[in-house]
Amino acid sequence: MRIWFFCMIGILGLMGCKEEVVEDLPQDNDVCGAVALQDLVGTPIAEASFDESARILSPNSVVTLDHRPDRLNVTHDEDGIITRIYCG
């Protein structure tokens, strides 16, 4: 029983280590309006304003894996610089 428990803990721990690979959608699938905001990539997140429905993702953010084409996602790095703007 103990071995099973520790194996499950290890497996669950490894699940959080996977790297998420997200492919950019073609521009004709730009439901959320991300294409028009690409000029903000490289600017500080504090200087940008987004609709309240936008999902701002900091490094190591915990996010749901549901795909919503109408949702705007904005990622930034540790320094607060926007690194990616995409729908999903």
C-alpha positions in Angstrom: 0.0 0.0 0.0 2.8 2.4 0.9 4.6 1.7 -2.4 1.5 2.5 -4.4 1.0 5.7 -2.5 4.5 6.9 -3.1 4.3 5.9 -6.8 1.1 8.0 -7.2 2.8 11.0 -5.5 5.7 10.7 -8.0 3.4 10.4 -11.0 1.3 13.4 -9.9 4.5 15.4 -9.3 5.8 14.6 -12.8 2.5 15.6 -14.4 3.2 19.2 -13.4 6.6 19.1 -15.2 5.4 18.7 -18.7 6.0 21.5 -21.1 3.0 22.9 -22.8 3.4 23.3 -26.6 0.9 25.7 -28.0 0.7 26.4 -31.7 -0.3 29.8 -32.9 -3.6 29.9 -34.7 -3.7 31.3 -38.2 -4.8 35.0 -38.4 -8.2 34.0 -39.9 -9.0 32.4 -36.5 -8.4 35.6 -34.6 -11.7 35.6 -32.8 -10.3 37.4 -29.7 -8.5 40.2 -31.5 -5.0 39.2 -30.6 -3.5 40.0 -34.0 -4.3 43.7 -33.5 -2.5 43.7 -30.2 0.8 42.2 -31.3 2.6 45.6 -31.2 2.3 45.3 -27.4 4.6 42.3 -27.2 7.9 43.5 -25.6 6.2 46.3 -23.6 5.7 46.3 -19.8 2.4 44.8 -18.7 1.9 47.8 -16.4 1.8 50.1 -19.4 -0.8 48.0 -21.3 -4.5 47.9 -20.8 -6.7 45.0 -21.7 -10.4 44.2 -21.5 -11.4 42.7 -18.1 -12.1 39.4 -19.7 -8.4 39.0 -20.8 -6.5 36.4 -19.0 -3.1 37.8 -17.8 -0.6 34.9 -17.3 2.5 35.5 -15.2 5.3 33.0 -15.2 4.3 29.7 -13.6 0.6 30.6 -13.6 -1.8 27.8 -13.0 -4.3 27.8 -15.8 -7.2 25.7 -17.0 -6.6 23.7 -20.2 -10.0 24.5 -21.8 -9.7 26.2 -25.2 -11.9 29.2 -25.7 -11.2 30.9 -29.0 -12.8 34.1 -27.9 -10.5 34.4 -24.8 -7.5 36.8 -25.0 -4.4 35.4 -23.2 -1.5 37.7 -22.4 1.7 36.2 -21.0 4.6 38.1 -19.4 8.0 37.3 -18.1 9.5 37.7 -14.6 10.3 41.3 -15.4 6.7 42.1 -16.4 7.4 42.3 -20.1 4.7 41.0 -22.4 6.0 37.9 -24.2 2.9 36.6 -26.1 -0.6 37.6 -26.9 -2.9 34.9 -28.3 -6.4 33.5 -28.4 -7.4 30.4 -26.5 
